[in-house]
Amino acid sequence: MHTRPFLLAMGGLLLSAALAGPVRAQPPAAAHDPEALLELADGIKTTDNARFVRLLDQLDQGASRLPTEQLWYLRYLQAWEAAWIGDYPKATTLAMAVADQAGDITLRARAGATSVNMLGLGHRYTEAFVRLDQLLRLLPGVTDRQARYQVESEAAQLYGGTGQYDLAADYANRMTKELSSAAAQCKANYFVLHAAYHLGKLAAPEQDFRAGIERCTKTGERLFANVIRGDLAEYYLSQGRAGDTIRLLEANYQGVKLDRYRDLISQFDAQLAQAYDLAGNTGRARQYALAALESSISGEYTRPLVDAYRLLYRIEQKAGHYQAALAFLEKYMAADKAYLDDVSAKALAYQMVKQEVRAKKADFDALARKNQILQLQQALDRKAVEASRLYIAVLALGLLVIGLWLLRLKRSQLQFMRMAQCDSLTGIYNRKHFMSEAEHALYHAARSARSGCLLLIDLDHFKLTNDTYGHAMGDQVLRRAVMACQEFVRPSDVFGRLGGEEFGVLLPDCGLDSGIERAESIRRAIAALSEREDPGIPVSASFGVAWTDESGYDLRQLLMDADHALYRAKRAGRNCVVAGKQGEGVVVA
């Protein structure tokens, strides 16, 4: 699983509060010197928060007498305190006001970085990217290295959260050049490692992660050391190293609990649950999966929460507790949809702001060209008509080029919308769009009282294929399996990749016998790939078939019944089709 960077909420505030290392003892401030009181308050935000709050109250009582820049300084500190206690709406409003209206560029940069962090926490991604674009255009004029470091850290984590790891790596590397303190280098190095890992640019991931952990441990940055351990655990799980995952996370579990950073606790719980499940310890896997649900933040849908619900559904299904399995399946589907919606919203916000910036630049260039044409037209009286017409023709051609560029931008926007609906590897619907289209088709089938079938397809022993022949060959097998399926998929059918090696096909206006026949044809086509694959890779698939006359038109019930049938197909020896509910299935060899 790919997780977002964990430098959010309190993490973002701690980053900005501790950039230059420990705060030195502050000299006594003059009781009535606002500038000295503001600097004193800024220096003790985290080390003596109670006194910090008292100083803000004292300064706020005389706010009407403060000079403008001191008043904005006070408003920034009040925004920081609001974020510290969790009042994000107030923090966002105050920080944005300071970023927009303060005269001091360093203060505007600090407030702007805080507002980007708050907007991201509030899922206001479009506004966050707009603010970040404004902040990055302001950055060349910022000379304060701590403020530059804070801005670059927000860029690294926001771009990383949308999968733009090239940009995240660029700003993470800039962070390493701003401040030389051990604590600042530890935090910057986390962003560098996180982006490089997801870009596949770590030559030795285990050694690189352990070096990062050691660097943060030496500086006392336990939170960041544990965040890197979360990435190392993700690497171990991707390699099937359950024992290494368990030893790494169990040894540091109490430290994570002491930090009380719930996002990271939930990640450790979900990773331990997966590791114990991989090791065959179902009891411990269930224990940690339930702990992941407990440690997740209420109302937030994250990858650990989705993974925990999915694992609990599988555990209860294998144990034969079908009522509990159904309850976890419904929660898994709801959490997965919400998580994917949030991921899509972030990606779409990034693309929209990126396209908007390009479009504004194109509009500006077009306006400049038009002004040049007007100037040339005014000069017709002073220049030869032939030369003027030539200039106008050249500029008109320039306008045509810009128009074609704008058309291309529009087409790229439409292409992005299509990409949001399709799986990038196979080209068929992704899980989110498959669910939407399938529900739409079932709704019309129910209104016209027509039958339909749902096929669930799972490639047999696909993990073994990946481990034996490599992920590149595994991807090729997936693409060829999809091509084999498409020979038997009608234009009215709904075909999508549900995750990993699992696919779904909804067949509208199709009876059970026809559905079994279609599934068997697809099964034979996939099995035939074994004769064509090089170097002779065995390929087969198991099928589960559900029918609306038995399961009704509710997609969740159809998925549940088809999944049960698929499970029985696996138990029957794989490479076969099983249809119908438990006890009523038909095995087709």
SVG drawing of the C-alpha trace seen along z (x, -y; Angstrom):
<svg xmlns="http://www.w3.org/2000/svg" viewBox="-40 -58 65 88">
<polyline fill="none" stroke="black" stroke-width="0.4" points="0.0,0.0 1.1,-3.6 0.6,-5.9 0.5,-9.7 3.3,-11.6 2.7,-11.8 3.7,-15.5 0.2,-16.8 -1.7,-18.6 0.6,-18.6 3.5,-17.3 3.4,-20.4 3.3,-22.7 6.2,-20.8 8.2,-21.1 7.8,-24.9 8.4,-25.3 11.6,-23.3 13.5,-24.2 16.5,-25.7 16.8,-23.1 16.1,-23.7 15.0,-27.2 17.5,-29.1 16.6,-30.6 14.8,-33.8 15.9,-37.0 13.3,-39.0 11.1,-41.1 10.0,-44.6 6.5,-44.4 5.2,-47.1 7.4,-46.5 5.2,-44.8 8.0,-43.9 10.0,-42.1 6.8,-40.4 6.0,-39.1 9.5,-37.7 9.4,-36.1 6.0,-34.5 7.3,-33.2 10.3,-31.6 8.3,-29.7 5.3,-28.4 6.1,-24.7 8.5,-24.9 6.1,-26.9 2.7,-27.0 0.8,-28.1 2.9,-31.3 2.7,-31.7 -1.1,-31.9 -0.9,-34.4 1.4,-36.6 -1.1,-36.5 -3.9,-37.5 -1.9,-40.4 -0.9,-41.6 -4.5,-41.2 -5.8,-43.6 -3.7,-46.3 -4.1,-45.2 -5.7,-48.5 -2.5,-50.4 -0.1,-48.1 1.6,-49.2 0.3,-47.4 3.2,-44.9 3.2,-44.0 -0.6,-43.5 -0.1,-41.0 2.7,-39.3 0.2,-38.9 -2.5,-37.5 0.0,-34.9 0.8,-33.7 -2.9,-33.5 -3.4,-31.4 -0.6,-29.1 -2.2,-28.7 -5.6,-28.0 -4.0,-25.2 -2.2,-23.8 -5.5,-23.3 -7.3,-21.9 -9.4,-24.9 -8.5,-24.5 -11.2,-26.9 -10.0,-29.8 -6.4,-28.9 -7.1,-28.8 -8.9,-32.2 -6.2,-34.0 -3.3,-32.5 -4.8,-33.3 -5.4,-36.9 -1.8,-37.4 -0.5,-35.7 -2.6,-38.1 -2.2,-41.4 1.0,-41.5 3.8,-43.7 6.7,-41.6 7.5,-38.9 8.9,-36.5 5.8,-36.6 3.6,-36.2 5.6,-33.1 5.3,-31.5 1.5,-32.3 1.1,-31.0 2.8,-27.7 0.5,-27.3 -2.6,-28.1 -1.6,-25.4 -1.2,-22.9 -4.7,-23.8 -6.4,-23.7 -5.0,-20.2 -6.2,-19.0 -9.7,-20.4 -9.7,-18.5 -9.9,-21.9 -7.3,-20.7 -8.0,-23.1 -7.6,-26.1 -4.4,-24.5 -2.8,-24.1 -3.8,-27.7 -2.2,-29.0 0.9,-26.8 1.3,-28.2 1.1,-31.8 3.6,-30.9 6.1,-29.4 6.0,-32.5 6.7,-34.5 9.6,-32.2 12.4,-33.8 12.0,-37.0 12.2,-35.3 15.7,-35.5 14.9,-33.9 16.1,-30.3 13.7,-29.0 10.7,-30.4 12.0,-29.0 12.5,-25.6 8.9,-25.7 7.4,-26.6 9.5,-23.9 8.3,-21.3 4.7,-22.1 5.3,-21.8 7.1,-18.4 4.3,-16.9 1.4,-18.3 2.9,-17.1 3.8,-13.8 0.2,-13.4 -1.0,-13.6 1.5,-11.2 3.6,-13.9 6.8,-12.4 9.2,-14.1 8.1,-17.5 8.1,-16.3 11.7,-15.1 12.8,-18.4 11.5,-20.4 12.8,-17.8 16.3,-18.2 16.0,-22.0 15.1,-21.6 18.5,-19.8 20.3,-22.9 18.4,-25.5 19.3,-24.5 22.3,-22.5 21.0,-21.6 20.7,-17.8 17.0,-18.0 16.3,-19.9 18.4,-17.4 16.5,-14.5 13.2,-15.9 14.3,-16.9 15.9,-13.4 12.5,-11.8 10.9,-13.6 13.8,-12.7 13.6,-9.0 9.8,-8.9 9.7,-10.4 12.7,-8.4 11.1,-5.1 7.8,-5.8 9.8,-6.7 11.7,-3.4 15.0,-5.3 16.4,-3.7 19.1,-1.2 19.1,0.4 15.8,-0.6 16.5,1.3 19.9,-0.2 18.7,-3.7 15.7,-3.6 17.8,-2.3 20.4,-5.1 17.5,-7.6 16.2,-6.1 19.6,-6.2 20.0,-9.9 16.7,-10.9 17.2,-8.7 20.6,-10.4 18.9,-13.8 16.0,-12.7 13.4,-13.0 11.5,-9.8 8.4,-10.7 10.2,-11.1 12.3,-7.9 9.0,-6.0 7.5,-7.5 10.6,-6.2 10.1,-2.8 6.5,-2.8 8.0,-3.2 10.5,-0.4 7.7,1.9 5.8,1.1 8.9,2.2 9.2,5.5 5.5,6.3 6.0,5.8 8.8,8.4 6.7,10.8 9.1,10.5 6.5,10.9 9.0,11.7 11.1,8.6 8.0,6.5 6.8,7.9 10.2,7.5 10.6,3.9 7.2,2.6 6.8,4.6 10.2,3.2 9.0,-0.4 5.3,0.0 5.3,-1.5 7.3,-4.6 4.6,-5.2 1.9,-4.9 3.8,-7.4 3.9,-10.0 0.0,-9.8 0.2,-10.5 -2.9,-8.6 -2.3,-8.4 1.0,-6.7 -0.4,-4.4 -3.1,-3.3 -0.5,-2.6 1.6,-0.5 -1.5,1.5 -2.6,2.1 0.9,3.2 1.2,5.6 -2.2,7.1 -1.0,7.7 2.3,9.2 0.7,11.6 -1.8,12.6 1.0,13.3 2.7,15.3 -0.4,17.4 -1.2,16.0 -4.9,15.2 -5.5,14.3 -2.9,11.6 -3.8,10.4 -7.4,9.9 -6.2,8.2 -4.1,5.6 -6.7,5.1 -9.3,4.2 -6.7,1.9 -6.2,0.1 -9.9,-0.7 -9.7,-1.9 -6.7,-4.2 -8.0,-5.7 -9.3,-9.3 -13.1,-9.5 -14.4,-10.7 -11.1,-10.3 -10.7,-7.5 -7.1,-6.4 -5.3,-3.5 -4.7,-1.7 -8.5,-1.9 -9.4,-0.4 -6.8,2.4 -8.0,3.3 -11.6,3.6 -10.6,5.7 -8.5,8.1 -11.2,8.5 -13.7,9.3 -11.4,12.0 -10.7,13.5 -14.5,13.7 -15.3,15.1 -12.6,17.9 -14.0,18.7 -17.5,19.1 -18.9,16.1 -20.8,14.8 -22.9,12.2 -19.8,10.6 -18.0,10.9 -20.9,9.1 -20.8,6.3 -17.0,5.8 -17.4,6.0 -20.0,3.2 -17.6,1.1 -14.7,1.9 -16.5,0.9 -17.7,-2.4 -14.2,-3.2 -12.5,-2.2 -14.9,-4.4 -14.4,-7.4 -10.6,-6.9 -10.5,-6.7 -12.8,-9.7 -10.3,-11.7 -7.3,-10.5 -9.1,-11.4 -10.1,-14.8 -6.4,-15.6 -5.2,-14.5 -8.0,-16.3 -7.3,-19.5 -3.6,-19.4 -4.5,-18.9 -7.1,-21.6 -4.9,-24.2 -2.0,-23.2 -4.3,-23.6 -5.7,-26.9 -2.2,-28.3 -1.3,-27.3 -4.6,-28.7 -4.0,-32.0 -0.5,-32.2 -1.9,-31.4 -4.6,-34.1 -1.9,-36.6 0.2,-35.8 -2.9,-36.1 -3.7,-39.5 -0.1,-40.6 -0.3,-39.5 -3.5,-41.4 -2.0,-44.5 0.9,-44.2 -1.5,-43.9 -3.3,-47.1 0.0,-48.9 0.9,-47.7 -2.5,-48.9 -1.9,-52.3 1.5,-52.4 0.0,-51.7 0.1,-55.4 3.8,-55.7 5.0,-52.4 4.6,-50.8 1.3,-49.0 3.1,-45.8 5.4,-45.6 2.6,-46.2 0.4,-43.5 3.3,-41.1 3.7,-41.9 0.0,-41.5 0.0,-38.1 2.9,-36.9 1.1,-38.0 -2.2,-36.4 -0.2,-33.2 1.0,-33.5 -2.6,-33.8 -3.5,-30.7 -0.7,-28.8 -1.9,-29.9 -5.4,-28.9 -4.1,-25.4 -2.2,-25.3 -5.4,-26.1 -7.2,-23.4 -4.5,-20.9 -4.8,-22.0 -8.6,-21.3 -7.9,-17.9 -5.4,-17.1 -8.1,-18.0 -10.5,-15.6 -7.8,-12.9 -7.2,-13.4 -10.9,-12.9 -10.8,-9.6 -7.6,-8.5 -9.4,-9.1 -11.9,-6.4 -9.6,-3.7 -6.9,-1.4 -3.5,-2.7 -2.0,0.8 -4.8,2.6 -6.9,-0.3 -10.2,1.1 -12.4,-0.5 -10.8,-1.0 -12.7,0.2 -14.4,-3.2 -15.8,-3.6 -16.7,0.1 -18.8,-0.2 -20.6,-3.3 -21.3,-1.9 -22.4,1.5 -24.9,-0.2 -26.2,-2.2 -26.7,0.9 -28.3,2.8 -30.7,0.0 -31.9,0.1 -32.1,3.9 -34.3,3.8 -36.7,1.3 -37.1,3.5 -37.2,6.7 -34.3,8.2 -31.8,10.7 -28.1,10.1 -25.0,11.9 -21.9,10.8 -18.6,12.6 -15.6,12.3 -12.3,13.4 -9.2,14.1 -5.9,15.2 -4.6,18.3 -1.2,18.3 -0.5,14.7 1.8,13.8 3.9,16.9 4.2,15.6 5.3,12.2 7.9,13.7 9.2,16.2 9.3,14.1 9.3,10.5 6.7,7.7 7.3,6.7 6.3,10.2 3.4,10.1 2.1,6.9 2.4,8.4 0.3,11.4 -2.4,9.1 -2.6,7.2 -2.8,10.3 -5.4,11.8 -7.5,8.7 -7.1,8.9 -8.3,12.5 -11.4,11.5 -12.2,8.6 -12.8,11.0 -15.9,12.2 -17.1,8.9 -20.0,7.1 -20.2,3.3 -23.1,3.3 -21.1,5.3 -19.2,3.5 -15.6,4.7 -13.2,3.5 -10.2,4.3 -11.2,4.5 -7.7,4.7 -4.5,6.7 -5.3,9.8 -9.1,9.6 -11.5,8.5 -15.3,8.1 -17.6,8.3 -21.3,7.4 -23.4,9.0 -26.8,7.2 -29.6,9.1 -28.0,12.4 -29.4,15.6 -27.5,17.9 -26.8,20.5 -25.5,17.9 -23.4,16.4 -21.8,19.7 -21.1,20.3 -19.5,16.8 -17.4,17.4 -16.2,20.8 -15.3,19.3 -13.2,16.6 -11.6,19.3 -10.5,21.3 -9.1,18.2 -7.1,17.3 -5.8,20.9 -4.7,20.8 -2.3,18.0 0.0,20.7 0.8,22.0 1.7,18.6 3.5,16.9 7.3,16.9 9.0,18.6 6.0,20.9 4.3,19.2 1.3,21.2 -1.8,18.9 -5.3,19.8 -8.2,18.2 -11.0,19.1 -14.5,17.7 -17.4,16.9 -20.8,16.2 -23.8,14.6 -27.3,14.1 -29.8,11.4 -32.7,13.9 -31.0,15.4 -29.1,12.4 -31.3,9.5 -30.2,6.2 -28.1,4.9 -24.5,4.7 -23.1,5.4 -25.1,8.6 -24.1,9.7 -20.4,9.1 -20.8,11.0 -22.4,14.1 -19.9,14.0 -17.1,13.8 -18.4,16.8 -18.6,18.7 -15.1,17.7 -13.9,18.9 -15.5,22.3 -13.8,22.3 -10.5,21.9 -11.2,24.7 -12.3,26.9 -8.8,26.8 -8.8,23.5 -9.1,23.0 -12.8,23.6 -16.2,21.8 -18.6,21.9 -22.0,20.4 -24.8,19.8 -25.1,19.4 -23.5,21.6 -24.9,25.2 -26.4,24.5 -23.2,24.0 -22.4,25.7 -18.7,26.5 -17.7,26.3 -14.4,28.0"/>
</svg>
